Amino acid sequence: MRKILKIASVLLLASITFTACGTSKVYNVAPQKIDTQKSSEKTYQAIRAAGQSLGWNIRKIKPGVAEGKLALRAHVAVVRIDYTRNSYSIRYVRSTNLKYNAKKGTIHSNYNGWIQNLEKAIDARL
């Protein structure tokens, strides 16, 4: 009986460990309304500053569209940030070493935390 309990305990611990490093559905930020009178350029500047405060490299692709890139060790995440003076959104574009699965729409769980932190930082600046 003790042997069975030991085996069960080891299996439970292993499943918890592997679940913590698992994948989740890709988190995209749906258009978020902005309560501000800022121009779209000021919105971009706020997004850029928020991203930089977290280690993101944010660059304008064209008016209303920015690309965000976060590189941590061997992991890279790239997102598209659409913005106007009234709203912004964040969508997954591509990644490296983050277990992205297009068929399942999943990615390493850390990615979602990075996006949620970026969203909070942008909200705080706007």
N, C-alpha and C positions, 0 to 999 in steps of 0.2 A: 504494500500500500504506500509506503514512504517513497519507494522508487517511482511510482506513478505520479505522486504529488511533485516530486522533484522534476520529472520530465514535463509535467503540465506547467510548472512554474517557469522553467526554461523556455518553453514554447510561448507562453504568455509574454514574457519579457522580450523575446525576439520579435514577436508580432508588434508590440508597442514600439520598439526601436525602429523597425522598418516602416511602420506607419508614420512616424514622426518625420522621416526623410522622404515621404511619399509625394504623390502628385495630387493636384486639385484641379477643378475646372478653372480655365483661364478667367481671371477677373478683368473685365473691361469697365471703364467708367462711362456710363451713359451720360448724355448731355446734362451738365449741371448748370442751372441758372445762376447768374451772377447779379447780385444786388449792388450795382455800382454805376457810376456815371463815367467810368473810364473809357477811353478809346480802345479799339482793338489792339493798337500798339502798346498801350499801357497794360492791357491784359497780358500780352505776350511777355512784356518785361517782368511782370509779376510771376508768370509761369516759369520763366527762365531763372529768375532769382530763387524761387522755391526749389526748383530742380537742382540748381547748383549747391544749395545748402545741404542737399542729401547726396551729393556726389554724381548727380546726373549731368551729362553734357546735353544741353538743349540748344538746338539751332533752328532758325526759321528756314523752311523749305520754300514757302511762298506766303503771301499775305493770308492769314487765317489758318495756316498749317505749319506745325513745328514737329521736329523729330527729337525724341529723347533717347539717349543711350546711356546705359549704366553698365560698367565693366568692373566686376569684382573677381579678382583672381582669374580663374579660367572661365568664369561665367559672364555672359553678355546678354542683356535684354535691350530690345529696341522697340519703341512705341511711337505711335502717331498721335499728336495732340492737335485736334481741331479746336479753334477758338474764334470767338467774335467778342464784341463788347458786352454781349449779354449771356454768353455761355462758353463752356469748354467740355471736351470729352477726351478720353484716353483709350486707345485701342492697341492691342498687341500687333506687332509687325513680324518680328523674328527674334530668335534667340540662339545662343550657343551653350551647350552643356547644361541645359535646364530641363531635360527630359520632355520636351514638347512633343505631344502626340496630336497631330492635326485631326485624325479620325475621331478621337475621343474628346478633343478640345481640352486636353489636360496639360499641365506644366508643373514643374517643381513648386512645391508650396511656398518657398521663399519668394518667388516672383510676385505672388499675390500680396505678400506683405510689403514688398518694395513699392508696388503700385498704390496700395492703400496709404502708405506713408507719403508718397508723392501727392496724392489727392488731398490729404490733410494739410500738407505744406502749402499747396496752391490755394486751398480754401482759406487758410490763415492769412495769406497775402492779399487775397481779393476781398 
